[in-house]
Amino acid sequence: MADQQRILGIAGSLRRNSYNRALLRAATELVPAGMTIEIYERLLKHAIDWVSRPPQTSPLKNKPAAIMSARTRQFVAGFLEAFAAWVRRFSAPILVLLIATTLGACSKAPAGGAPITAPTPVPTKPAAPPPPPPTFVKTTSETRTTRLIDVRDGMTKAQLFRTVSDWLTQKYSIDVSDQHAGFLMTPWQASYLRDGMPDLHYRTRVIIRFVGDDWKQVSARAEANWQQGDEWEIGYDQQLLEDVVVELRTRLGKRS
């Protein structure tokens, strides 16, 4: 038949229960009219080596080739229909190489019949990691990471603790709360947005501690960690710290 398309099928694996062998067997049942598939039971590398030599007279010379991966029956049927339509662009009768393997790519050929070899992927340098947020300050021996606020007169310890606890609950959430020690801490949070999305490489938390037995002062910290590879740089968030200080001064700071 002038329009008969003969396909040489090679499986990427010779295991008895190989999905790729099963794929080729299914393909023989799903081929459209005018196409036949002959399965070549040899190791993929050896089969290609053998049928591609010598290159000047190889039966694969100027023949299109395609690679398909083990997928669903509907996928295989659709693939073969598209494959058959593509092959019809070439002169018939024709021998076509169909390789069933775990790779899911196809090579294409122009109407003249000479196959185009897919280019080898060129390794690219990984993109440079984004910089830390501008508010991040890396901790050094001279870094002032804690702010002290004088507490206004007339507020009891219960009032002070409840005031801070209510504010943290409303604004963030509380991970540790110890009223006896006058200590509150929020959980780590991805508080910085980059391109509208939380940057999971940056995390912050707020720590509040009342100082002394009489709680005449309260300390505030805004710890921050910036991830570089597998390591976390330790520091604080300058803007977050200033926001916390403003809130504490407004709610319980000493009035002038």
N, C-alpha and C positions, 0 to 999 in steps of 0.2 A: 504494500500500500504506500502510495507516494507520500502521504501525510503521516505515516507511522513514526512515532517518537519513541525511540528505544533508550531506556535509562539504565545505567549501571549503578547499582546501589551498594555502598560499602558501609558496614557498621563500625562505629568507633570502639566497640567492645565485643569480645567473643564469649562473654559469660553466658551460661545457659539462660539465666533470667535477666539478661541485659535489657534495659528499657529501649536502647537504641536498636537492638536486633528486632525487638517487638515492634518498634516504630516502622522499620522497613517492611516487616511482614504485613502490618496494617496498611502501609502505603500501597502494596501490591493489590489490595482489595479496594482501595479508595481512588485509584487512578482514574482520571476522566477518559472518555472514549478516545481512541487513537494513541494511547500511551501504554507502554509496558515497562515494567521494572524487573531487571535481572539482578539478584542479590549475589554478591561476590564474597564468599565466606573466607576472608583472610584478615590478618591483623592490619589495621588501618595504615600504619606507617609502611609496612612491607608492601601492601597492595598498591599504594600510591607510588612507591619506589619502583615497583616492577612495571606498572603500566605506563609510567612516564618516561621510560628509557627505551632506546636512545631518544633524546629530545627531538631530533630531526624527523624521526618517523613514528613518534609515539602516537598511539590511537587517541590520546587526549589532546593532541595538538589542535588548536583553534576550535576547541569544544567548550561550550559554557559549563560551568560547575556551580553547585549550590550546596549550602550546608543548612540542615535543619536540626532542631533539637527535639527531645522527647517531650511532647505536650499532649493535650487532650485529642480525642478522635476528631472533634470538630475543627480544631486547629490544623491537624494534618490534612484533612480534606480541603480546607480553604487554602492551605499552603500549596497543595498539589494543583488546584485549579489555577492559582496565580502563576505557579511554576510552568504549567503547560502553556498558558497564554504567552508567557515570556519566551519559551522555547520555540514557539511557532514563528517567531521573527527570524529564525535561522533556516538554512536550507534543509530539506528533508530528502531521504531518510538521514537521521543523525544519531550519534551516540552522545549521551549526556551523562556526566558524572554527578551522582547525588550521594552526599556523605551524611550519614546520620551520626551525630555526636552530641556531646553535652554543650557545645558552643551553639549559640543562636544567632548566627550571622549569615548573610548571603553575599556572594560576589556577583557583579553584573557585567555584562558584555555589551558592546555596541552592536549595531545592526550588521556590521561587516563580519562578525563572527569571532574576532580575536578577543580572548578574555582579558579583562583588566584585573591585575593582581591587586588585592586589597593592600593599602599601605600599612607598613608596620607601625604600631602606635609609638609615638615619640615620647619618652618620659619627660614630664614637665616638673619643674620645681614646685614644691608645695607653696601655696599662697602664704605670705607672711601673716602671722597671727595679728589680729587687731590690737591696738594699744589699749592699755587700761583706761577706765573712765578718767576724765580730767580731775575729778574730785578725789581720786585715790592718792593717798600720801603713804609712801613706804616707810615703815618704822625704822628709825635709827636710834642710837643712844641719846641723841639730842632732841628727838621728836617729842613734843608735848601732846600726848594722846588723850589726856584727861582734863576736863574742865570742872572747876568747883564753883558752886553757887551758894551764896548765903541764904539760909531759909528765914522767912519772915517770922516775926514773933506771934505768939498766940495760937499757933496750930499744934494740935496734939500729934503724937506719933501715928495714931490710927488715922487721923485726917490726912496727914502727909502721905502715908502709904496708900490710902485709898485714892487720893488725888492722882498719884503717879500710876497706880494700877489701872484706874478707869481710863486714863489717857492712852496708855500703852495698848490696852485691849481695844479701844476704839480705833487707834491709828495703825497698829501692827497686830501682834498677838504675843502672848507671854509663854515662854518655855520654862522658866524657873521663877518661882515667887516664894520668898521667905520673909514673912512679916517680922518675925523675931529678929532676924539679922538685918532687916531693912535693905533687902537685895532683890532686884528684879532683872530679868534678862529675856530678851526676845530670841526666837530661833533664827538660824541663818536664813536669809531671804535673798533671792535674786532680784535686787531692787533697781538695777540699772537696765534701761531699755536701749537697745541698739537696733536701729531700723524698725522700731515699733515692736520688737520682740525682746523678752527678758534675756539678758546675757548670762548664761549659766556658768561662765568663767569668772563671774564676779559675784561675791556674796557679802552681805553686811548683817550686823546685829547691833542692838542697843543694850547697854548695861548701865543700870542705875543703882547706886549704893548710897545710903545715908551714912554720914561719917560721925564717929564718936558715939558716946553713950547718950548724949542729949539731942542728937540729930540736928545740930545747928547748921550743918552744911550737907549738901548732896553732891556727889560726883557723877559725872556723865561721861560715857565712852561710846564711840561709834566705830566698832571694830570692822575691818574690811579685809577680805582675802582676794587676791587676783591670781588666777591659775595660769601658770606658764608650763606647758607640757604636763608632766606628772607632778609638778611641785606647785605649792601655793605660796605666793609672796604675802607677807603679813604687813598690815598697815591699818589705816583708818580712813574713813570717808569724811573729808573736810566739810562738805555741804551738809551731810546728815548730822554731823556733830553740831554744827551751828544751829540747825533747825531744832535739835533736841534742847540745846541750851536756851534758845528763845522760848520754847514751850515751858521749860521748867521755871524760868524767871517769871514768866507771865502767870503761871498757876500757883507757885509757892515761893517765889523769890522775895527777898527782903525789899520793902518799899523804902524809897529815899524820902 
